[in-house]
């Protein structure tokens, strides 16, 4: 049985000000932009499908911007399932290596991290960096046909310089 699915990506941003950190910060304010949704494509009931964070055609891609030497915390609110308006759900899993950070957006400098736990990094450059996210969907054998979706929320917290 083929199922249609798309995991849609919703971005929210929270900036936590550390006293003195924002007034002393040189450079652009903390920002995030969703560039591509995480997409599992057509699924077969009973067959798990994994999208790697390295899969440029299906991974979620987000750009984040901050100041050079700014320390930020990256955290996700990850759904446990995708659902469809008519009812029915499909379980989702996000593993310890399903997220990657890249200062350049390329493949040579990616740092894997666990999207299930908050992760702290100091930005090494001013301007845009990238986050790539993959995951696994596990449709049950008799899942109803349809388009399934879920929302992923990314929170960036400014921890100062």
GULUM-518494 format. One record per residue (C-alpha): residue number from 1; residue in three letters; z, x, y. Coordinates in nm, 3 decimals. Layout:
@n = NUM | res = ala | Z = Z | X = X | Y = Y
...
//
This chain:
@n = 1 | res = unk | Z = 0.000 | X = 0.000 | Y = 0.000
@n = 2 | res = unk | Z = -0.099 | X = 0.143 | Y = 0.339
@n = 3 | res = unk | Z = 0.134 | X = 0.094 | Y = 0.630
@n = 4 | res = unk | Z = 0.056 | X = 0.158 | Y = 0.995
@n = 5 | res = unk | Z = 0.321 | X = 0.355 | Y = 1.182
@n = 6 | res = unk | Z = 0.379 | X = 0.525 | Y = 1.510
@n = 7 | res = unk | Z = 0.705 | X = 0.671 | Y = 1.629
@n = 8 | res = unk | Z = 0.699 | X = 0.621 | Y = 2.002
@n = 9 | res = unk | Z = 0.884 | X = 0.858 | Y = 2.228
@n = 10 | res = unk | Z = 1.100 | X = 0.748 | Y = 2.517
@n = 11 | res = unk | Z = 1.236 | X = 1.015 | Y = 2.750
@n = 12 | res = unk | Z = 1.554 | X = 0.990 | Y = 2.952
@n = 13 | res = unk | Z = 1.722 | X = 1.273 | Y = 3.135
@n = 14 | res = unk | Z = 2.083 | X = 1.330 | Y = 3.228
@n = 15 | res = unk | Z = 2.183 | X = 1.615 | Y = 3.454
@n = 16 | res = unk | Z = 2.549 | X = 1.712 | Y = 3.457
@n = 17 | res = unk | Z = 2.639 | X = 1.909 | Y = 3.769
@n = 18 | res = unk | Z = 2.873 | X = 2.204 | Y = 3.729
@n = 19 | res = unk | Z = 3.060 | X = 2.266 | Y = 4.057
@n = 20 | res = unk | Z = 2.874 | X = 2.526 | Y = 4.262
@n = 21 | res = unk | Z = 2.594 | X = 2.565 | Y = 4.008
@n = 22 | res = unk | Z = 2.341 | X = 2.336 | Y = 4.171
@n = 23 | res = unk | Z = 2.391 | X = 2.459 | Y = 4.524
@n = 24 | res = unk | Z = 2.353 | X = 2.821 | Y = 4.410
@n = 25 | res = unk | Z = 2.053 | X = 2.749 | Y = 4.187
@n = 26 | res = unk | Z = 1.721 | X = 2.887 | Y = 4.305
@n = 27 | res = unk | Z = 1.407 | X = 2.718 | Y = 4.181
@n = 28 | res = unk | Z = 1.289 | X = 2.376 | Y = 4.069
@n = 29 | res = unk | Z = 1.524 | X = 2.097 | Y = 3.963
@n = 30 | res = unk | Z = 1.572 | X = 2.015 | Y = 3.595
@n = 31 | res = unk | Z = 1.295 | X = 1.781 | Y = 3.474
@n = 32 | res = unk | Z = 1.131 | X = 1.659 | Y = 3.153
@n = 33 | res = unk | Z = 0.789 | X = 1.509 | Y = 3.073
@n = 34 | res = unk | Z = 0.673 | X = 1.355 | Y = 2.746
@n = 35 | res = unk | Z = 0.329 | X = 1.494 | Y = 2.658
@n = 36 | res = unk | Z = 0.266 | X = 1.351 | Y = 2.307
@n = 37 | res = unk | Z = 0.441 | X = 1.101 | Y = 2.077
@n = 38 | res = unk | Z = 0.551 | X = 1.185 | Y = 1.724
@n = 39 | res = unk | Z = 0.296 | X = 1.011 | Y = 1.501
@n = 40 | res = unk | Z = 0.307 | X = 0.971 | Y = 1.123
@n = 41 | res = unk | Z = -0.032 | X = 0.799 | Y = 1.100
@n = 42 | res = unk | Z = -0.108 | X = 0.567 | Y = 0.810
@n = 43 | res = unk | Z = 0.154 | X = 0.572 | Y = 0.536
@n = 44 | res = unk | Z = 0.160 | X = 0.489 | Y = 0.167
@n = 45 | res = unk | Z = 0.454 | X = 0.282 | Y = 0.042
@n = 46 | res = unk | Z = 0.694 | X = 0.493 | Y = -0.165
@n = 47 | res = unk | Z = 0.552 | X = 0.826 | Y = -0.042
@n = 48 | res = unk | Z = 0.754 | X = 1.030 | Y = 0.210
@n = 49 | res = unk | Z = 0.552 | X = 1.187 | Y = 0.491
@n = 50 | res = unk | Z = 0.671 | X = 1.488 | Y = 0.691
@n = 51 | res = unk | Z = 0.534 | X = 1.597 | Y = 1.027
@n = 52 | res = unk | Z = 0.612 | X = 1.960 | Y = 1.104
@n = 53 | res = unk | Z = 0.705 | X = 2.062 | Y = 1.458
@n = 54 | res = unk | Z = 0.406 | X = 2.301 | Y = 1.423
@n = 55 | res = unk | Z = 0.159 | X = 2.012 | Y = 1.366
@n = 56 | res = unk | Z = -0.010 | X = 2.004 | Y = 1.708
@n = 57 | res = unk | Z = -0.192 | X = 1.679 | Y = 1.635
@n = 58 | res = unk | Z = 0.111 | X = 1.473 | Y = 1.528
@n = 59 | res = unk | Z = 0.433 | X = 1.637 | Y = 1.655
@n = 60 | res = unk | Z = 0.618 | X = 1.518 | Y = 1.962
@n = 61 | res = unk | Z = 0.560 | X = 1.747 | Y = 2.259
@n = 62 | res = unk | Z = 0.782 | X = 1.756 | Y = 2.565
@n = 63 | res = unk | Z = 0.775 | X = 1.980 | Y = 2.870
@n = 64 | res = unk | Z = 1.100 | X = 2.075 | Y = 3.040
@n = 65 | res = unk | Z = 1.139 | X = 2.250 | Y = 3.371
@n = 66 | res = unk | Z = 1.429 | X = 2.434 | Y = 3.521
@n = 67 | res = unk | Z = 1.521 | X = 2.745 | Y = 3.713
@n = 68 | res = unk | Z = 1.511 | X = 3.096 | Y = 3.568
@n = 69 | res = unk | Z = 1.847 | X = 3.189 | Y = 3.408
@n = 70 | res = unk | Z = 1.960 | X = 2.823 | Y = 3.414
@n = 71 | res = unk | Z = 2.168 | X = 2.732 | Y = 3.107
@n = 72 | res = unk | Z = 2.092 | X = 2.388 | Y = 2.968
@n = 73 | res = unk | Z = 2.201 | X = 2.177 | Y = 2.674
@n = 74 | res = unk | Z = 1.930 | X = 1.991 | Y = 2.485
@n = 75 | res = unk | Z = 2.035 | X = 1.688 | Y = 2.280
@n = 76 | res = unk | Z = 1.849 | X = 1.406 | Y = 2.111
@n = 77 | res = unk | Z = 1.949 | X = 1.050 | Y = 2.025
@n = 78 | res = unk | Z = 1.751 | X = 1.017 | Y = 1.702
@n = 79 | res = unk | Z = 1.687 | X = 0.684 | Y = 1.528
@n = 80 | res = unk | Z = 1.768 | X = 0.641 | Y = 1.158
@n = 81 | res = unk | Z = 1.471 | X = 0.409 | Y = 1.106
@n = 82 | res = unk | Z = 1.149 | X = 0.269 | Y = 1.249
@n = 83 | res = unk | Z = 1.107 | X = -0.107 | Y = 1.264
@n = 84 | res = unk | Z = 0.840 | X = -0.364 | Y = 1.339
@n = 85 | res = unk | Z = 0.870 | X = -0.680 | Y = 1.551
@n = 86 | res = unk | Z = 0.805 | X = -0.908 | Y = 1.250
@n = 87 | res = unk | Z = 1.094 | X = -0.753 | Y = 1.056
@n = 88 | res = unk | Z = 1.119 | X = -0.465 | Y = 0.814
@n = 89 | res = unk | Z = 1.219 | X = -0.105 | Y = 0.861
@n = 90 | res = unk | Z = 1.136 | X = 0.242 | Y = 0.733
@n = 91 | res = unk | Z = 1.400 | X = 0.520 | Y = 0.710
@n = 92 | res = unk | Z = 1.356 | X = 0.833 | Y = 0.925
@n = 93 | res = unk | Z = 1.504 | X = 1.179 | Y = 0.873
@n = 94 | res = unk | Z = 1.523 | X = 1.474 | Y = 1.108
@n = 95 | res = unk | Z = 1.603 | X = 1.804 | Y = 0.939
@n = 96 | res = unk | Z = 1.770 | X = 2.120 | Y = 1.064
@n = 97 | res = unk | Z = 1.435 | X = 2.289 | Y = 1.143
@n = 98 | res = unk | Z = 1.249 | X = 1.986 | Y = 1.285
@n = 99 | res = unk | Z = 1.276 | X = 2.097 | Y = 1.650
@n = 100 | res = unk | Z = 1.142 | X = 2.406 | Y = 1.825
@n = 101 | res = unk | Z = 1.175 | X = 2.547 | Y = 2.177
@n = 102 | res = unk | Z = 0.904 | X = 2.760 | Y = 2.338
@n = 103 | res = unk | Z = 0.922 | X = 2.924 | Y = 2.681
@n = 104 | res = unk | Z = 0.541 | X = 2.953 | Y = 2.690
@n = 105 | res = unk | Z = 0.420 | X = 2.649 | Y = 2.497
@n = 106 | res = unk | Z = 0.252 | X = 2.880 | Y = 2.246
@n = 107 | res = unk | Z = 0.332 | X = 2.944 | Y = 1.882
@n = 108 | res = unk | Z = 0.447 | X = 3.306 | Y = 1.903
@n = 109 | res = unk | Z = 0.779 | X = 3.250 | Y = 2.082
@n = 110 | res = unk | Z = 0.908 | X = 2.931 | Y = 1.919
@n = 111 | res = unk | Z = 1.278 | X = 2.912 | Y = 1.840
@n = 112 | res = unk | Z = 1.374 | X = 2.653 | Y = 1.574
@n = 113 | res = unk | Z = 1.683 | X = 2.439 | Y = 1.626
@n = 114 | res = unk | Z = 1.850 | X = 2.138 | Y = 1.467
@n = 115 | res = unk | Z = 1.767 | X = 1.822 | Y = 1.667
@n = 116 | res = unk | Z = 2.074 | X = 1.649 | Y = 1.515
@n = 117 | res = unk | Z = 2.319 | X = 1.865 | Y = 1.712
@n = 118 | res = unk | Z = 2.326 | X = 1.964 | Y = 2.080
@n = 119 | res = unk | Z = 2.165 | X = 2.303 | Y = 2.145
@n = 120 | res = unk | Z = 2.223 | X = 2.538 | Y = 2.437
@n = 121 | res = unk | Z = 1.969 | X = 2.782 | Y = 2.581
@n = 122 | res = unk | Z = 1.930 | X = 2.986 | Y = 2.897
@n = 123 | res = unk | Z = 1.582 | X = 2.949 | Y = 3.043
@n = 124 | res = unk | Z = 1.410 | X = 3.286 | Y = 3.065
@n = 125 | res = unk | Z = 1.149 | X = 3.188 | Y = 3.319
@n = 126 | res = unk | Z = 1.104 | X = 2.948 | Y = 3.605
@n = 127 | res = unk | Z = 0.860 | X = 2.668 | Y = 3.540
@n = 128 | res = unk | Z = 0.769 | X = 2.465 | Y = 3.233
@n = 129 | res = unk | Z = 0.895 | X = 2.531 | Y = 2.878
@n = 130 | res = unk | Z = 0.822 | X = 2.320 | Y = 2.572
@n = 131 | res = unk | Z = 1.006 | X = 2.133 | Y = 2.296
@n = 132 | res = unk | Z = 0.824 | X = 2.035 | Y = 1.976
@n = 133 | res = unk | Z = 0.972 | X = 1.777 | Y = 1.736
@n = 134 | res = unk | Z = 0.878 | X = 1.678 | Y = 1.383
@n = 135 | res = unk | Z = 1.046 | X = 1.456 | Y = 1.123
@n = 136 | res = unk | Z = 1.013 | X = 1.274 | Y = 0.792
@n = 137 | res = unk | Z = 0.950 | X = 0.906 | Y = 0.726
@n = 138 | res = unk | Z = 1.036 | X = 0.749 | Y = 0.389
@n = 139 | res = unk | Z = 0.863 | X = 0.411 | Y = 0.346
@n = 140 | res = unk | Z = 0.994 | X = 0.202 | Y = 0.057
@n = 141 | res = unk | Z = 0.736 | X = 0.108 | Y = -0.210
@n = 142 | res = unk | Z = 0.721 | X = -0.257 | Y = -0.099
@n = 143 | res = unk | Z = 0.748 | X = -0.209 | Y = 0.279
@n = 144 | res = unk | Z = 0.562 | X = -0.482 | Y = 0.470
@n = 145 | res = unk | Z = 0.233 | X = -0.386 | Y = 0.633
@n = 146 | res = unk | Z = 0.242 | X = -0.338 | Y = 1.007
@n = 147 | res = unk | Z = 0.304 | X = -0.105 | Y = 1.295
@n = 148 | res = unk | Z = 0.650 | X = 0.049 | Y = 1.301
@n = 149 | res = unk | Z = 0.810 | X = 0.220 | Y = 1.598
@n = 150 | res = unk | Z = 1.135 | X = 0.370 | Y = 1.721
@n = 151 | res = unk | Z = 1.266 | X = 0.537 | Y = 2.034
@n = 152 | res = unk | Z = 1.384 | X = 0.897 | Y = 2.063
@n = 153 | res = unk | Z = 1.592 | X = 0.988 | Y = 2.368
@n = 154 | res = unk | Z = 1.613 | X = 1.345 | Y = 2.496
@n = 155 | res = unk | Z = 1.902 | X = 1.444 | Y = 2.723
@n = 156 | res = unk | Z = 1.900 | X = 1.767 | Y = 2.923
@n = 157 | res = unk | Z = 2.235 | X = 1.875 | Y = 3.068
@n = 158 | res = unk | Z = 2.265 | X = 2.142 | Y = 3.336
@n = 159 | res = unk | Z = 2.542 | X = 2.379 | Y = 3.235
@n = 160 | res = unk | Z = 2.491 | X = 2.605 | Y = 3.537
@n = 161 | res = unk | Z = 2.359 | X = 2.956 | Y = 3.569
//
